[in-house]
Amino acid sequence: MLISGERKLERMRDGRVVYIGAERVDDVTSHPAFREGAKTVAGLYDLKADPAKRDLFSYEDDGELISLYWLRCRNRDDLARRMRCCKAIADFTYGFVGRSPDQVSGLITGLAMNSALLDRLRPGFGQNLLNYYDHARKNDLYLSFAVTPASGRKDSGLFPGQQRDDPNLQVVAEDESGVTVSGMKMLATSAVYADEILIGNLTPIDDKFKSEAITAALPLNSPGLSLWSRQPYALPVRHEADYPMSYRFDETDSVLVCNQVKIPWERVFLHNDAAMSRRIYIESPANCYQNHQSNIRFWSKMGLIVGIASRICQANGIDKIPAVREQLGRLVSLEALIGGLVAGQIEAWENWPDGFATPNRRIMYAALNWCQEHYTEIVDTLRTLLGGYPLVMPASIDVITDEALGGIFERWWKTASIEATERHKLYKLAWDITGTEFAGRHMLYEKFYAGSSIVVRNQSDREAPWQSFHDTVDRLLANIELPKV
Ligand SMILES: Cc1cc2nc3c(=O)[nH]c(=O)nc-3n(C[C@H](O)[C@H](O)[C@H](O)COP(=O)(O)OP(=O)(O)OC[C@H]3O[C@@H](n4cnc5c(N)ncnc54)[C@H](O)[C@@H]3O)c2cc1C
């Protein structure tokens, strides 16, 4: 089933508890902090439900339409098809919504390609996961996840049973109906717009704290669950033209707080296994499917960035200067590079796990590392091309509502190639990507959404065919002639 945007908005009005500081938000679809973001999500649901776009966004299973990102790929063509769907979704938000509905769904889809892994931990967990996979895809659910311990409150070397003052999310009780969890987890991006949230662990936890090793899914309106939002960037915006990205594309981040939240066993996929609570994502295609989407999204983001860079240079009248063209040429080569890395993951696809198709893991992790290393520098290149012009624009586009001020603005703020209001929109857009709080958050996002660089490079290290590299060196060394004694 593919639901409409209107239905998606209704689902957000399910009584979930969201705080902005001390303020309790009753309805995220009407509150100015989240309203426009909610509309963006609804727009995406309408787009993928459009009958004219059926092939792009969905596949059929038993006569039922399912969003294509839930597809467990069997071959290269499936992967290419799924990639086109993710690219179209990313293009819809210009690559600025990271945890779009095709992101965490990739993780669940990947787990569903090796559910036996979970059954080995406790019989029944694998079936729970498969049932959940079915439930989520058939109901067109939007999933978010919180799989990181609250920062600065990691394993402090305490012994089991010792009272800790850090409230990492953990199981505090269990009975025949399920588990009860309490504590907090960071950082649930998009959760205010999603339908359900996956809790788990992407970072290692010590076996002595295995009560934290719980992997489960729960609705966002579960009793006892609340989302503590960071500053919403849309809130202070009076006019879209002043902060175009903050206004419409703030995907939001919240700390997940659970106070005695009950989760039935059917929604539990792992319990009390510290080591496996992290390994399930790499012993199945979960991590790869999820982050392949991130690479595709970064590609969309690069498309917007290079387009803005070029438009800015045109507006400034510097676009014909050879040294400026060299900068644009460099930027656009980086855009092509990430596109190539995405395509390469599909061309070099892996028949893994047996009978399924997964994007090439090494290239996926290499792309992830590349994006993590380069985003700040790419944004800095754009910011440098801007010069000081974003700060020349008036505080608000509302100057055009005043006849006298508007007249001056239209006359003196235009350039030979662009009208004043168009210039305002363009520069404010560029500033929202290079200088505002929204921009700063994105620099943090690209550095950390998949774990710190230590985590990401460790994935490349693990997947590398070191034996083959060693053999290469050894072959060369073996042929080096030594002087005769
Ligand atoms: C915008 C944003 C959105 C996010 N969305 C989500 C989400 O949807 N779901 C979710 O679960 N999580 C999310 N996260 C959290 C993310 O997973 C974590 O930020 C990430 O895993 C890094 O963990 P941390 O923040 O605790 O930093 P840390 O791991 O503490 O790292 C902080 C710094 O210390 C360095 N460091 C840490 N350990 C070492 C060491 N041993 N040696 C040298 N240097 C070290 C790191 O390299 C890094 O520079 C999000 C984060 C951001 C910023």
The ligand as a MOL file (V3000), in Angstrom:
LIG
                    3D

  0  0  0     0  0            999 V3000
M  V30 BEGIN CTAB
M  V30 COUNTS 53 58 0 0 0
M  V30 BEGIN ATOM
M  V30 1 C 23.0900 15.9410 12.7740 0
M  V30 2 C 23.2130 14.5740 13.3590 0
M  V30 3 C 22.2000 13.6540 13.1530 0
M  V30 4 C 22.2850 12.3920 13.7340 0
M  V30 5 N 21.2760 11.5030 13.5240 0
M  V30 6 C 21.2980 10.3190 14.1620 0
M  V30 7 C 20.2080 9.4000 14.0400 0
M  V30 8 O 19.2520 9.6160 13.2960 0
M  V30 9 N 20.2500 8.2730 14.7870 0
M  V30 10 C 21.3000 7.9730 15.6010 0
M  V30 11 O 21.2990 6.9250 16.2470 0
M  V30 12 N 22.3570 8.8070 15.7200 0
M  V30 13 C 22.3620 9.9650 15.0320 0
M  V30 14 N 23.4140 10.8320 15.1770 0
M  V30 15 C 24.4500 10.5060 16.1610 0
M  V30 16 C 25.6820 9.9510 15.5160 0
M  V30 17 O 25.4890 8.5810 15.2970 0
M  V30 18 C 26.8590 10.2250 16.4660 0
M  V30 19 O 27.0450 11.6190 16.5300 0
M  V30 20 C 28.1040 9.5620 15.9640 0
M  V30 21 O 28.0040 8.1790 16.0970 0
M  V30 22 C 29.3320 10.0180 16.7670 0
M  V30 23 O 29.1260 9.7610 18.1360 0
M  V30 24 P 29.2290 10.9230 19.1980 0
M  V30 25 O 28.4450 12.0780 18.7330 0
M  V30 26 O 28.9250 10.2970 20.5060 0
M  V30 27 O 30.7370 11.4020 19.1550 0
M  V30 28 P 32.0370 10.6390 19.6900 0
M  V30 29 O 32.0470 9.2270 19.2230 0
M  V30 30 O 32.2040 10.8960 21.1340 0
M  V30 31 O 33.1450 11.4250 18.8860 0
M  V30 32 C 33.3860 12.8130 19.1010 0
M  V30 33 C 34.7770 13.1300 18.5840 0
M  V30 34 O 35.7520 12.4190 19.3360 0
M  V30 35 C 36.5630 11.6620 18.4680 0
M  V30 36 N 36.9020 10.4180 19.1270 0
M  V30 37 C 36.0590 9.6010 19.7820 0
M  V30 38 N 36.7360 8.5330 20.2530 0
M  V30 39 C 38.0090 8.6960 19.8860 0
M  V30 40 C 39.1880 7.9270 20.0630 0
M  V30 41 N 39.1530 6.7600 20.7220 0
M  V30 42 N 40.3400 8.4020 19.5440 0
M  V30 43 C 40.3850 9.5800 18.8760 0
M  V30 44 N 39.2990 10.3570 18.6810 0
M  V30 45 C 38.1390 9.9200 19.1720 0
M  V30 46 C 35.6960 11.4110 17.2220 0
M  V30 47 O 36.4570 11.1650 16.0630 0
M  V30 48 C 34.9430 12.7180 17.1200 0
M  V30 49 O 35.6960 13.6710 16.4400 0
M  V30 50 C 23.3870 12.0610 14.5490 0
M  V30 51 C 24.4180 12.9870 14.7360 0
M  V30 52 C 24.3380 14.2270 14.1440 0
M  V30 53 C 25.4560 15.1940 14.3650 0
M  V30 END ATOM
M  V30 BEGIN BOND
M  V30 1 1 1 2
M  V30 2 1 2 3
M  V30 3 2 2 52
M  V30 4 2 3 4
M  V30 5 1 4 5
M  V30 6 1 4 50
M  V30 7 2 5 6
M  V30 8 1 6 7
M  V30 9 1 6 13
M  V30 10 2 7 8
M  V30 11 1 7 9
M  V30 12 1 9 10
M  V30 13 2 10 11
M  V30 14 1 10 12
M  V30 15 2 12 13
M  V30 16 1 13 14
M  V30 17 1 14 15
M  V30 18 1 14 50
M  V30 19 1 15 16
M  V30 20 1 16 17
M  V30 21 1 16 18
M  V30 22 1 18 19
M  V30 23 1 18 20
M  V30 24 1 20 21
M  V30 25 1 20 22
M  V30 26 1 22 23
M  V30 27 1 23 24
M  V30 28 2 24 25
M  V30 29 1 24 26
M  V30 30 1 24 27
M  V30 31 1 27 28
M  V30 32 2 28 29
M  V30 33 1 28 30
M  V30 34 1 28 31
M  V30 35 1 31 32
M  V30 36 1 32 33
M  V30 37 1 33 34
M  V30 38 1 33 48
M  V30 39 1 34 35
M  V30 40 1 35 36
M  V30 41 1 35 46
M  V30 42 1 36 37
M  V30 43 1 36 45
M  V30 44 2 37 38
M  V30 45 1 38 39
M  V30 46 1 39 40
M  V30 47 2 39 45
M  V30 48 1 40 41
M  V30 49 2 40 42
M  V30 50 1 42 43
M  V30 51 2 43 44
M  V30 52 1 44 45
M  V30 53 1 46 47
M  V30 54 1 46 48
M  V30 55 1 48 49
M  V30 56 2 50 51
M  V30 57 1 51 52
M  V30 58 1 52 53
M  V30 END BOND
M  V30 END CTAB
M  END
